[in-house]
Amino acid sequence: MGGAFLVEFSSAFEAVRCGCGLQSVLHEHNERRSEGEKTVLRIGVHLGDFVHSGGDVLGDAVNIASRVEPLATPGAISIAEHVYEQVKNRLGFPLVSVGEQELRNIHERVEIYRVILPWEEAHSSEPEALDRHRLAVLPLANISLDPKGTSILQTA
């Protein structure tokens, strides 16, 4: 895995909580360090089944987790949509969708969320550019006198 760790937890909540604690400790550590002495990690969390085999861990969950991690900015935590469903009302930190992502060698797109840690909140309130490729479909009620809504214009 190179310079990475794969850590197994008993629940998605425990995994994200550990990631938040780790990023908090590193944030405090880095505040007292010069730029060249800082330790910065990206953390990615995914939920799924895997197999222990010959001292290795295999499976789609491992592949997805390894592709969620680089989507986190340095010092941040990215989580996959299945993790979001497990922690969204329990974590105590805001979670923001960064959208569906195509992950290498994964057939379906995966929605990714970012955990907004307390020291990041100032940056997260900055306005983002609006995506002009969105569409909202709203239900409309017929408030005209014509109950079928067939005559919009009447000609003389």
DRENDO-1510 file (C-alpha; in Angstrom, 1 decimal, always signed):
<recs>
REC; n; res; u; v; w
REC; 1; MET; +0.0; +0.0; +0.0 .
REC; 2; GLY; +3.0; +2.3; +0.1 .
REC; 3; GLY; +2.6; +5.1; +2.6 .
REC; 4; ALA; -1.0; +4.1; +3.6 .
REC; 5; PHE; -2.7; +2.1; +6.3 .
REC; 6; LEU; -5.8; +0.0; +6.0 .
REC; 7; VAL; -7.5; -0.2; +9.4 .
REC; 8; GLU; -10.5; -2.3; +10.2 .
REC; 9; PHE; -13.2; -1.1; +12.6 .
REC; 10; SER; -16.3; -2.8; +14.2 .
REC; 11; SER; -18.5; +0.0; +12.8 .
REC; 12; ALA; -18.5; +2.9; +10.3 .
REC; 13; PHE; -19.2; +5.3; +13.2 .
REC; 14; GLU; -16.1; +4.1; +15.1 .
REC; 15; ALA; -14.0; +4.5; +11.9 .
REC; 16; VAL; -15.1; +8.0; +11.2 .
REC; 17; ARG; -14.8; +9.0; +14.9 .
REC; 18; CYS; -11.2; +7.7; +15.0 .
REC; 19; GLY; -10.5; +9.6; +11.8 .
REC; 20; CYS; -11.8; +12.8; +13.3 .
REC; 21; GLY; -9.7; +12.2; +16.5 .
REC; 22; LEU; -6.6; +11.6; +14.4 .
REC; 23; GLN; -7.1; +14.7; +12.3 .
REC; 24; SER; -7.7; +16.7; +15.5 .
REC; 25; VAL; -4.4; +15.5; +17.1 .
REC; 26; LEU; -2.5; +16.2; +13.9 .
REC; 27; HIS; -4.1; +19.7; +13.5 .
REC; 28; GLU; -2.9; +20.6; +17.0 .
REC; 29; HIS; +0.5; +19.1; +16.3 .
REC; 30; ASN; +0.8; +21.0; +13.1 .
REC; 31; GLU; -0.1; +24.4; +14.6 .
REC; 32; ARG; +3.2; +24.3; +16.5 .
REC; 33; ARG; +5.3; +23.2; +13.4 .
REC; 34; SER; +6.9; +25.0; +10.5 .
REC; 35; GLU; +5.5; +24.1; +7.0 .
REC; 36; GLY; +8.3; +21.5; +6.4 .
REC; 37; GLU; +7.7; +19.8; +9.7 .
REC; 38; LYS; +3.9; +19.3; +9.4 .
REC; 39; THR; +2.3; +15.8; +9.2 .
REC; 40; VAL; -0.7; +15.8; +6.9 .
REC; 41; LEU; -3.0; +12.8; +6.2 .
REC; 42; ARG; -5.9; +12.1; +3.9 .
REC; 43; ILE; -8.5; +9.8; +5.4 .
REC; 44; GLY; -11.0; +7.8; +3.3 .
REC; 45; VAL; -13.7; +5.6; +4.9 .
REC; 46; HIS; -15.8; +3.0; +3.1 .
REC; 47; LEU; -18.1; +0.3; +4.5 .
REC; 48; GLY; -18.2; -3.2; +3.1 .
REC; 49; ASP; -17.2; -6.9; +3.2 .
REC; 50; PHE; -13.6; -8.0; +2.7 .
REC; 51; VAL; -11.6; -11.2; +3.0 .
REC; 52; HIS; -8.4; -11.9; +4.9 .
REC; 53; SER; -6.1; -14.1; +2.8 .
REC; 54; GLY; -2.5; -14.9; +3.3 .
REC; 55; GLY; -1.7; -11.8; +5.4 .
REC; 56; ASP; -3.6; -9.5; +3.0 .
REC; 57; VAL; -7.0; -8.0; +2.9 .
REC; 58; LEU; -9.0; -8.3; -0.4 .
REC; 59; GLY; -12.3; -7.3; -1.9 .
REC; 60; ASP; -14.3; -4.5; -3.4 .
REC; 61; ALA; -14.6; -2.7; -0.1 .
REC; 62; VAL; -10.8; -2.5; +0.1 .
REC; 63; ASN; -10.6; -1.2; -3.5 .
REC; 64; ILE; -13.3; +1.4; -2.9 .
REC; 65; ALA; -11.7; +2.6; +0.3 .
REC; 66; SER; -8.4; +3.0; -1.4 .
REC; 67; ARG; -10.0; +5.2; -4.0 .
REC; 68; VAL; -12.1; +7.3; -1.5 .
REC; 69; GLU; -8.9; +8.3; +0.4 .
REC; 70; PRO; -7.3; +10.4; -2.4 .
REC; 71; LEU; -10.5; +12.3; -2.8 .
REC; 72; ALA; -9.9; +13.9; +0.6 .
REC; 73; THR; -8.0; +17.1; +0.7 .
REC; 74; PRO; -4.8; +17.0; +2.9 .
REC; 75; GLY; -5.9; +17.0; +6.5 .
REC; 76; ALA; -9.5; +16.0; +5.7 .
REC; 77; ILE; -11.8; +13.0; +5.7 .
REC; 78; SER; -13.8; +11.7; +2.8 .
REC; 79; ILE; -16.5; +9.0; +3.3 .
REC; 80; ALA; -18.5; +6.9; +0.9 .
REC; 81; GLU; -22.3; +7.1; +0.8 .
REC; 82; HIS; -22.8; +3.8; +2.8 .
REC; 83; VAL; -20.7; +5.3; +5.6 .
REC; 84; TYR; -22.7; +8.6; +5.4 .
REC; 85; GLU; -25.9; +6.7; +6.0 .
REC; 86; GLN; -24.5; +5.1; +9.1 .
REC; 87; VAL; -23.1; +8.3; +10.7 .
REC; 88; LYS; -25.2; +11.2; +9.3 .
REC; 89; ASN; -27.2; +11.8; +12.5 .
REC; 90; ARG; -24.6; +10.7; +15.0 .
REC; 91; LEU; -21.3; +12.3; +14.2 .
REC; 92; GLY; -21.6; +15.9; +15.5 .
REC; 93; PHE; -19.7; +17.4; +12.5 .
REC; 94; PRO; -21.3; +18.6; +9.3 .
REC; 95; LEU; -21.2; +16.3; +6.3 .
REC; 96; VAL; -21.2; +17.8; +2.8 .
REC; 97; SER; -21.7; +15.9; -0.4 .
REC; 98; VAL; -18.9; +16.5; -3.0 .
REC; 99; GLY; -21.0; +14.6; -5.6 .
REC; 100; GLU; -21.0; +11.2; -7.3 .
REC; 101; GLN; -17.5; +10.2; -8.3 .
REC; 102; GLU; -16.2; +7.7; -10.8 .
REC; 103; LEU; -13.7; +5.4; -9.1 .
REC; 104; ARG; -11.2; +3.5; -11.1 .
REC; 105; ASN; -12.2; -0.1; -11.7 .
REC; 106; ILE; -15.5; +0.3; -9.9 .
REC; 107; HIS; -18.6; -0.1; -12.1 .
REC; 108; GLU; -21.0; +2.2; -10.3 .
REC; 109; ARG; -20.5; +5.8; -9.4 .
REC; 110; VAL; -20.2; +6.4; -5.6 .
REC; 111; GLU; -21.4; +9.5; -3.8 .
REC; 112; ILE; -18.7; +11.0; -1.6 .
REC; 113; TYR; -19.1; +13.2; +1.4 .
REC; 114; ARG; -16.6; +15.4; +3.3 .
REC; 115; VAL; -16.5; +15.6; +7.0 .
REC; 116; ILE; -16.2; +19.3; +7.9 .
REC; 117; LEU; -14.0; +19.5; +11.0 .
REC; 118; PRO; -14.2; +22.6; +13.3 .
REC; 119; TRP; -11.1; +24.3; +12.0 .
REC; 120; GLU; -12.4; +23.9; +8.4 .
REC; 121; GLU; -15.8; +25.5; +9.0 .
REC; 122; ALA; -14.5; +29.0; +8.2 .
REC; 123; HIS; -13.3; +27.8; +4.7 .
REC; 124; SER; -16.5; +25.7; +4.1 .
REC; 125; SER; -18.7; +28.8; +4.3 .
REC; 126; GLU; -17.1; +30.4; +1.3 .
REC; 127; PRO; -19.5; +30.5; -1.6 .
REC; 128; GLU; -18.9; +27.9; -4.3 .
REC; 129; ALA; -19.5; +28.3; -8.0 .
REC; 130; LEU; -22.9; +27.1; -8.9 .
REC; 131; ASP; -23.2; +24.1; -11.2 .
REC; 132; ARG; -25.3; +25.3; -14.1 .
REC; 133; HIS; -26.0; +21.7; -15.2 .
REC; 134; ARG; -28.7; +21.1; -12.6 .
REC; 135; LEU; -32.4; +20.8; -13.1 .
REC; 136; ALA; -35.2; +21.1; -10.5 .
REC; 137; VAL; -38.6; +19.7; -11.3 .
REC; 138; LEU; -41.4; +21.1; -9.1 .
REC; 139; PRO; -45.0; +20.0; -8.9 .
REC; 140; LEU; -47.4; +22.6; -10.2 .
REC; 141; ALA; -51.0; +23.1; -9.2 .
REC; 142; ASN; -53.7; +24.2; -11.6 .
REC; 143; ILE; -55.2; +27.4; -10.2 .
REC; 144; SER; -57.0; +28.4; -13.4 .
REC; 145; LEU; -60.8; +28.4; -13.7 .
REC; 146; ASP; -60.5; +25.6; -16.3 .
REC; 147; PRO; -60.2; +22.4; -14.2 .
REC; 148; LYS; -58.6; +20.5; -17.1 .
REC; 149; GLY; -56.1; +23.2; -17.7 .
REC; 150; THR; -56.7; +22.9; -21.5 .
REC; 151; SER; -57.3; +26.5; -22.5 .
REC; 152; ILE; -54.5; +28.8; -21.7 .
REC; 153; LEU; -55.3; +31.5; -24.3 .
REC; 154; GLN; -58.7; +32.3; -25.8 .
REC; 155; THR; -59.0; +33.8; -29.2 .
REC; 156; ALA; -61.6; +36.2; -30.3 .
</recs>
